[in-house]
Amino acid sequence: MNNSSLNKIRRPGVIATAAPGLPLPTTQLKIRRRWNATDLAMIAVFASLLAASVAVPGINVGPFGVALTLQTLVVSLCGLVLGFGRGTAAVSLYILIGLIGLPIFSGFRAGPAVLASPSAGYILGFILGVAVIGLLAPWALRMRFKGAALFGAATIGMVVTHASGIVGFMAMGMGLAPAVIADAVYIPGDLLKNALAVIIALSIHRAFPDLLVRRRR
């Protein structure tokens, strides 16, 4: 294909083409090919927020004493603010650092032994939950009622996290029905935390409207 058959305009990260005699597109979607320093900084900041959330004492509830903490609030916030890739990276970084040995899990626990505890299902579920929330967040921000859509996204992610927690309970020898009942104790608190996460996320997206949904220029 030669230059006589197509007119080309190259901009940073964008290539637009048009056949001779046809107008060039007036708007282009800004494409980011890779994470930049700002993205990496946000991943580190939100991983740090997750780690700092354990400083607020949790409330031990349920038969296994799994603590009700602020971690699920920050997990939801990671997905709602950072989206799929960066949100999943932030939560994964947090879990990786905790497994290596930094005491940043609830109760200031650390190390691979955490994966043998009753809360292991929830810890692994954080990754699945934030991934689902991050996938849905850009769609939710395009809806007319953004707050309700973001809350729906956070709730779906919460269901995924809780399902993983139920599996973790069952791995400890609990039957399905008792595991579901034991997990239900955490649902009201997590719904309240999702509502708070949505309020914070809406404020952040108002301040930085291009954080997830890229505008056409």
C-alpha positions in Angstrom: 0.0 0.0 0.0 1.6 3.3 -1.0 1.0 6.9 -0.1 -0.9 7.6 -3.2 -3.7 5.3 -2.2 -4.1 6.5 1.3 -3.6 9.7 3.2 -2.1 9.1 6.6 -2.0 11.2 9.7 0.2 10.1 12.5 -0.2 11.4 16.0 1.3 10.1 19.3 -0.3 6.7 19.8 -2.8 7.2 16.9 -2.8 6.5 13.2 -5.7 7.7 11.1 -6.2 6.8 7.4 -8.7 7.8 4.8 -9.0 7.0 1.1 -8.4 9.8 -1.5 -11.3 12.2 -1.7 -12.8 11.1 1.7 -12.6 13.4 4.8 -10.4 12.3 7.6 -12.1 11.3 10.8 -12.8 14.3 13.0 -12.4 12.3 16.3 -10.0 9.7 17.3 -9.9 7.4 20.3 -6.7 8.0 22.3 -4.8 4.7 22.6 -2.5 4.0 25.5 -0.2 1.2 24.4 1.4 0.4 27.8 1.3 1.5 31.4 3.2 4.6 32.2 4.8 5.9 35.4 1.5 7.3 36.6 -0.2 3.9 36.2 2.5 2.1 38.1 2.4 4.7 40.9 -1.4 4.2 41.2 -0.9 0.5 41.5 1.6 1.0 44.2 -0.6 3.5 46.1 -3.7 1.3 46.1 -1.6 -1.8 47.1 -0.3 0.4 50.0 -3.9 1.4 50.9 -4.8 -2.3 51.1 -1.9 -2.9 53.4 -2.7 0.1 55.5 -6.4 -1.0 55.9 -5.4 -3.7 58.3 -4.3 -1.1 60.8 -8.0 -0.6 61.5 -8.8 -3.5 63.9 -11.2 -6.0 62.4 -14.2 -7.6 64.1 -14.0 -11.4 64.4 -17.3 -12.9 63.4 -18.6 -16.3 62.2 -17.6 -19.7 63.4 -14.0 -19.5 62.1 -13.5 -16.0 63.5 -12.7 -14.5 60.0 -12.4 -10.7 60.7 -14.7 -8.1 59.2 -12.1 -5.5 57.9 -11.8 -2.5 55.6 -10.0 -4.6 53.0 -13.1 -5.3 51.0 -13.8 -1.6 50.8 -10.3 -1.0 49.3 -10.6 -4.0 46.9 -13.9 -2.5 45.5 -12.2 0.9 45.3 -9.3 -0.7 43.3 -11.7 -2.0 40.7 -13.9 1.0 40.5 -11.0 3.5 40.2 -8.3 1.6 38.4 -10.2 -0.8 36.2 -9.4 -4.4 35.4 -5.6 -4.4 34.6 -4.4 -1.9 37.2 -6.9 -2.9 39.8 -6.0 -6.6 39.6 -2.3 -5.7 39.6 -2.7 -3.6 42.8 -4.5 -6.4 44.7 -2.1 -9.1 43.4 0.9 -7.0 44.5 -0.6 -6.7 47.9 -1.2 -10.4 48.2 2.2 -11.2 46.9 4.0 -9.0 49.4 1.9 -10.5 52.2 2.8 -14.0 51.1 6.5 -13.1 51.0 6.4 -12.2 54.6 5.2 -8.6 55.2 2.5 -8.7 57.9 -0.2 -6.9 56.0 -3.1 -9.4 56.1 -5.8 -9.0 58.7 -4.5 -9.6 62.2 -1.1 -8.6 60.9 -0.5 -12.1 59.6 1.9 -12.9 56.8 3.5 -15.8 54.9 2.2 -18.8 52.9 0.6 -20.2 56.0 -2.3 -17.7 55.5 -3.4 -19.9 52.6 -4.2 -22.7 55.0 -6.4 -20.4 57.2 -10.2 -20.0 57.0 -9.7 -16.6 55.4 -7.7 -18.0 52.5 -10.8 -18.2 50.2 -11.5 -14.5 50.7 -7.9 -13.5 50.2 -7.8 -15.3 46.8 -11.3 -14.1 46.1 -10.0 -10.5 46.3 -8.2 -11.0 43.0 -11.3 -12.5 41.3 -13.6 -9.8 42.8 -11.5 -6.9 41.8 -11.1 -8.3 38.3 -14.9 -8.5 37.8 -15.4 -5.0 39.3 -12.6 -3.6 37.1 -14.2 -5.2 33.9 -17.6 -3.6 34.7 -16.4 -0.2 36.0 -15.8 1.4 32.5 -19.3 0.3 31.4 -20.8 1.6 34.6 -19.3 5.0 34.1 -21.0 5.3 30.7 -24.4 4.7 32.3 -26.8 7.6 33.0 -27.0 6.6 36.7 -23.3 6.1 37.3 -23.6 5.6 41.1 -26.2 2.8 40.8 -24.2 1.2 38.0 -20.9 1.3 40.0 -22.7 -0.1 43.1 -24.0 -2.9 40.9 -20.5 -3.6 39.6 -19.1 -3.6 43.2 -21.9 -5.9 44.3 -21.2 -8.4 41.6 -17.6 -8.4 42.5 -18.5 -8.9 46.1 -20.6 -12.0 45.2 -17.6 -13.4 43.5 -15.4 -12.8 46.5 -17.9 -14.3 48.9 -18.3 -17.4 46.7 -14.5 -17.9 46.9 -14.8 -17.4 50.7 -17.5 -20.1 50.9 -15.2 -22.5 49.0 -12.5 -21.7 51.5 -14.9 -22.6 54.4 -15.8 -25.8 52.7 -12.1 -26.6 52.3 -11.9 -26.4 56.1 -14.5 -29.2 56.4 -17.7 -27.2 56.6 -20.7 -28.3 54.5 -22.2 -26.1 51.8 -25.3 -24.9 53.7 -23.4 -24.0 56.9 -20.7 -22.3 54.8 -23.3 -20.1 53.1 -24.8 -19.2 56.4 -21.4 -18.4 57.9 -20.5 -16.2 54.9 -23.9 -14.3 55.1 -22.7 -12.6 58.3 -20.3 -10.5 56.2 -22.7 -9.4 53.5 -24.4 -6.4 55.2 -21.1 -4.8 56.2 -19.7 -5.4 52.7 -22.7 -3.7 51.1 -22.2 -0.7 53.3 -18.5 -0.6 52.3 -19.4 -0.9 48.6 -21.7 2.2 49.0 -18.8 4.1 50.6 -16.4 2.9 47.8 -18.8 4.2 45.2 -19.0 7.6 46.8 -15.2 7.8 46.9 -14.9 6.5 43.3 -17.4 9.0 41.9 -15.4 11.8 43.5 -12.2 10.6 42.0 -13.7 10.1 38.5 -15.2 13.6 38.7 -11.7 15.0 39.4 -10.1 12.7 36.8 -12.7 11.9 34.1 -10.2 10.2 31.8 -9.0 7.7 34.4 -11.0 4.8 32.9 -13.1 6.1 30.1 -10.9 7.6 27.5 -12.4 10.7 25.7 -12.4 11.1 22.0 -10.4 14.0 20.7 
